[in-house]
Amino acid sequence: MNSLQVSKALNNNVIIANHPAHGEVVIIGKGIGFNRKTGEAIPLESVEKMFILTSRQEQEQYKQLVPQIDEQLIEIIGEIINYISEKTQSALNEHIHIALTDHLAFAIKRADQDLSFHNPFLYETKELYPLEYELAEYAIHLIQKKLGIDLGEDEIGFVALHINSAMTNRHISEVRGHAQLIAELIEMIEEELHITVQRQSLDYSRLLTHLRFAIERIRRGEQVEEVKKLERMMSDEYPVLFELAGKLTRLMETRLNKPVYRAEISYLTMHLHRVAREGIN
């Protein structure tokens, strides 16, 4: 059997069908449901560029979501996810169909009501996830082009996190939590050192990258090489920064609920010195 059998067309862009390998599935694609009849066979090659939800949980969630969403938006999101897949050449977690659809539908509803959400870690998101941010820009611009709704730059940041979640197979709450944690760490640095970190500087970009990978190392339990000589030098030459680095790593430890290896403090101190050298004596 090399075909799908239509069980039900939910609208022009979504059908429920029986798949030869996966059983009942939800298929999403432009025009896939147009004039489809129950029991109709659809050759598998004709749904090559369609999205197939194989997880029963994802299917049920999507079925509940579809009646609440404008058909044109479903079609646009299909274009967006196609674009992301092509640009990243990666298999996206299928939950993106539910998460991104639900998020964008709610964002459009807020825009219609002239309500906006401030994104407190927009700049950090842009620096940490440049590819995802670029893809999110495409998504927001496509919505503006096709629906005439400008969701704004803050929304680009939120969508970028959804894209990263789908690319890395991590729940959006975890991705968002890491971006928020980094924003908190930067705020602590500014408060403790009484400086304003220059967001456009190369040193700030390096610090963000270091924090991102430090969080990833902590999350995975990876140990960085401990160099006693470096630790002595950092603690002796930059005691204020070394102490602050210790506070920052303790915050990461608390938020991530994972132990942090002591060597992280020394490497973080080096980055703090770069961003703070103009702000402290």
C-alpha positions as CSV (number, residue, x, y, z in Angstrom):
1,M,0.0,0.0,0.0
2,N,1.6,3.2,-1.2
3,S,-1.2,5.6,-0.5
4,L,-3.1,7.4,2.3
5,Q,-6.8,6.9,2.8
6,V,-8.8,9.9,3.8
7,S,-10.8,9.5,7.0
8,K,-12.0,13.1,7.3
9,A,-11.1,16.6,5.8
10,L,-11.0,19.1,8.7
11,N,-10.6,22.0,6.2
12,N,-8.9,22.7,2.9
13,N,-5.4,22.4,4.5
14,V,-5.8,19.6,7.1
15,I,-7.1,16.0,6.8
16,I,-7.2,13.0,9.0
17,A,-6.0,9.9,7.1
18,N,-4.8,6.3,7.5
19,H,-1.1,5.9,6.8
20,P,0.4,2.6,5.8
21,A,3.2,2.8,8.3
22,H,1.8,5.1,11.1
23,G,-1.9,4.3,11.2
24,E,-4.2,7.3,11.8
25,V,-2.3,10.5,11.2
26,V,-3.1,14.2,10.7
27,I,-1.8,15.7,7.5
28,I,-1.2,19.4,7.0
29,G,-0.6,21.0,3.6
30,K,-1.8,23.6,1.3
31,G,-5.0,22.4,-0.4
32,I,-4.6,18.8,0.8
33,G,-8.2,18.7,2.0
34,F,-9.9,20.5,-0.9
35,N,-12.7,18.4,-2.3
36,R,-11.4,15.3,-0.5
37,K,-13.9,12.5,0.1
38,T,-13.9,9.9,3.0
39,G,-12.2,6.8,1.8
40,E,-10.3,8.5,-1.1
41,A,-6.8,7.3,-1.7
42,I,-4.0,9.8,-2.0
43,P,-0.6,8.6,-3.3
44,L,2.2,9.0,-0.8
45,E,4.4,10.8,-3.3
46,S,1.8,13.5,-3.7
47,V,2.1,14.4,0.0
48,E,5.9,14.6,-0.1
49,K,5.9,18.3,1.0
50,M,3.1,17.9,3.5
51,F,3.5,17.5,7.2
52,I,2.4,14.3,8.9
53,L,1.7,14.3,12.7
54,T,2.4,10.8,13.8
55,S,2.2,11.3,17.6
56,R,-1.2,10.5,18.9
57,Q,-0.9,13.3,21.5
58,E,0.1,15.9,18.9
59,Q,-2.7,14.7,16.6
60,E,-5.4,15.2,19.3
61,Q,-4.0,18.6,20.3
62,Y,-4.0,19.8,16.7
63,K,-7.5,18.5,16.0
64,Q,-8.7,20.6,19.0
65,L,-6.8,23.6,17.7
66,V,-7.8,23.6,14.0
67,P,-11.5,24.7,14.5
68,Q,-10.3,27.8,16.4
69,I,-7.7,28.9,13.7
70,D,-8.3,30.8,10.5
71,E,-7.6,28.6,7.5
72,Q,-5.4,31.2,5.9
73,L,-3.2,31.3,9.0
74,I,-2.8,27.5,8.9
75,E,-1.7,27.8,5.3
76,I,0.8,30.6,6.1
77,I,2.2,28.6,9.0
78,G,2.6,25.7,6.7
79,E,4.7,27.9,4.4
80,I,6.7,29.1,7.4
81,I,7.5,25.6,8.6
82,N,8.4,24.5,5.1
83,Y,10.8,27.5,4.8
84,I,12.4,26.6,8.2
85,S,12.8,23.0,7.2
86,E,14.4,23.9,3.9
87,K,16.8,26.5,5.4
88,T,17.9,24.3,8.4
89,Q,17.9,21.0,6.5
90,S,16.8,19.4,9.8
91,A,13.8,17.4,11.0
92,L,11.8,19.6,13.2
93,N,10.0,18.3,16.3
94,E,6.4,18.0,15.1
95,H,5.1,19.8,18.1
96,I,6.0,23.1,16.3
97,H,2.7,22.7,14.4
98,I,0.8,23.0,17.6
99,A,3.0,25.4,19.5
100,L,3.7,27.9,16.7
101,T,0.1,27.9,15.4
102,D,-1.3,28.5,18.9
103,H,1.3,31.2,19.7
104,L,0.8,33.1,16.4
105,A,-3.0,32.9,16.6
106,F,-2.9,34.4,20.1
107,A,-0.4,37.0,19.0
108,I,-2.7,38.1,16.1
109,K,-5.7,38.2,18.5
110,R,-3.7,40.5,20.8
111,A,-2.7,42.7,17.9
112,D,-6.3,43.0,16.8
113,Q,-7.1,44.2,20.4
114,D,-4.1,46.5,20.3
115,L,-2.4,44.6,23.2
116,S,1.3,44.0,23.0
117,F,3.7,41.9,25.1
118,H,7.2,43.3,25.8
119,N,10.0,40.8,25.2
120,P,12.4,41.4,28.0
121,F,15.2,39.2,26.5
122,L,14.8,40.2,22.8
123,Y,18.4,41.3,22.4
124,E,19.8,38.2,24.1
125,T,17.6,36.0,21.8
126,K,18.9,37.8,18.7
127,E,22.5,37.4,19.8
128,L,22.2,33.8,21.0
129,Y,20.1,32.4,18.2
130,P,20.9,34.4,15.0
131,L,19.7,31.7,12.6
132,E,16.4,31.2,14.5
133,Y,16.0,35.0,14.7
134,E,16.5,35.3,10.9
135,L,13.9,32.6,10.3
136,A,11.5,34.2,12.7
137,E,11.9,37.5,10.9
138,Y,10.8,35.7,7.7
139,A,7.7,34.4,9.6
140,I,6.6,37.7,11.0
141,H,7.2,39.5,7.6
142,L,5.2,36.8,5.8
143,I,2.3,37.3,8.2
144,Q,2.5,41.1,7.6
145,K,2.6,40.6,3.8
146,K,-0.3,38.1,3.7
147,L,-2.6,39.3,6.5
148,G,-1.6,42.9,6.8
149,I,-0.8,42.5,10.5
150,D,2.5,43.8,11.9
151,L,3.3,41.7,15.0
152,G,6.5,43.7,15.7
153,E,10.0,42.9,16.7
154,D,9.2,41.6,20.2
155,E,7.3,38.8,18.5
156,I,10.2,37.9,16.3
157,G,12.1,37.0,19.5
158,F,9.3,34.9,20.8
159,V,9.0,33.0,17.5
160,A,12.8,32.5,17.4
161,L,12.6,30.6,20.7
162,H,9.8,28.3,19.3
163,I,12.0,27.6,16.2
164,N,15.0,26.8,18.5
165,S,12.7,24.5,20.5
166,A,11.7,22.6,17.4
167,M,15.3,22.3,16.1
168,T,16.7,21.1,19.4
169,N,13.8,18.9,20.6
170,R,13.6,20.9,23.8
171,H,10.4,22.2,25.3
172,I,9.7,25.9,24.7
173,S,9.5,26.5,28.4
174,E,13.1,25.3,28.8
175,V,14.4,27.3,25.8
176,R,12.5,30.4,27.1
177,G,13.8,29.8,30.6
178,H,17.4,29.7,29.4
179,A,17.0,33.0,27.6
180,Q,15.4,34.5,30.6
181,L,18.2,33.2,32.9
182,I,20.8,34.9,30.7
183,A,18.9,38.2,30.8
184,E,18.9,37.9,34.6
185,L,22.6,37.2,34.7
186,I,23.3,40.3,32.6
187,E,21.1,42.4,34.9
188,M,23.0,41.1,37.9
189,I,26.3,42.0,36.3
190,E,25.1,45.5,35.7
191,E,23.8,46.0,39.2
192,E,26.8,44.5,41.0
193,L,29.3,46.4,38.9
194,H,27.3,49.6,38.6
195,I,27.8,49.7,34.8
196,T,25.7,49.5,31.7
197,V,27.0,46.8,29.4
198,Q,27.3,48.0,25.8
199,R,24.8,45.7,23.9
200,Q,26.4,46.3,20.6
201,S,30.0,45.4,21.7
202,L,31.9,42.3,20.6
203,D,32.7,41.6,24.2
204,Y,29.1,41.5,25.1
205,S,28.4,39.1,22.3
206,R,31.2,36.9,23.5
207,L,29.8,37.0,27.0
208,L,26.4,35.9,25.8
209,T,27.8,33.1,23.8
210,H,29.9,32.0,26.8
211,L,26.8,32.0,29.1
212,R,24.8,30.1,26.5
213,F,27.4,27.3,26.2
214,A,28.0,27.3,30.0
215,I,24.3,26.7,30.5
216,E,24.4,23.9,28.0
217,R,27.4,22.3,29.6
218,I,25.7,22.5,33.0
219,R,22.5,21.0,31.6
220,R,24.4,18.1,30.1
221,G,26.7,17.7,33.1
222,E,29.9,18.3,31.1
223,Q,33.0,19.3,33.0
224,V,35.4,22.0,31.7
225,E,39.1,21.6,32.3
226,E,40.1,23.0,35.7
227,V,43.3,25.0,35.6
228,K,44.5,25.9,39.2
229,K,47.0,28.5,37.9
230,L,44.1,30.3,36.0
231,E,41.9,30.3,39.1
232,R,44.7,31.7,41.3
233,M,45.4,34.4,38.8
234,M,41.7,35.4,38.3
235,S,41.0,35.5,42.0
236,D,44.2,37.5,42.8
237,E,44.0,40.0,40.0
238,Y,40.2,40.4,39.7
239,P,38.8,39.6,43.2
240,V,35.5,41.6,42.6
241,L,34.9,39.9,39.3
242,F,35.8,36.5,40.6
243,E,33.4,36.9,43.5
244,L,30.7,38.0,41.1
245,A,31.4,35.1,38.8
246,G,30.8,32.8,41.8
247,K,27.4,34.5,42.4
248,L,26.4,34.1,38.8
249,T,27.3,30.4,38.7
250,R,25.4,29.8,42.0
251,L,22.3,31.4,40.3
252,M,22.8,29.1,37.3
253,E,23.1,26.2,39.7
254,T,19.8,27.1,41.4
255,R,17.8,27.8,38.3
256,L,19.0,24.7,36.4
257,N,19.0,22.5,39.5
258,K,22.4,21.1,38.4
259,P,25.8,21.3,39.9
260,V,28.3,23.8,38.4
261,Y,32.0,22.8,38.2
262,R,34.3,25.3,39.9
263,A,36.3,25.9,36.7
264,E,33.4,27.7,35.2
265,I,34.0,30.6,37.7
266,S,37.5,31.3,36.3
267,Y,36.4,31.3,32.6
268,L,33.4,33.5,33.4
269,T,35.7,36.0,35.2
270,M,37.7,36.4,32.1
271,H,34.6,37.4,30.1
272,L,33.4,39.7,32.9
273,H,36.8,41.5,32.8
274,R,36.3,42.2,29.1
275,V,32.8,43.7,29.4
276,A,33.6,45.6,32.7
277,R,37.1,47.0,32.0
278,E,35.7,50.4,31.0
279,G,33.3,50.4,33.9
280,I,35.4,49.6,36.9
281,N,38.9,50.5,38.1
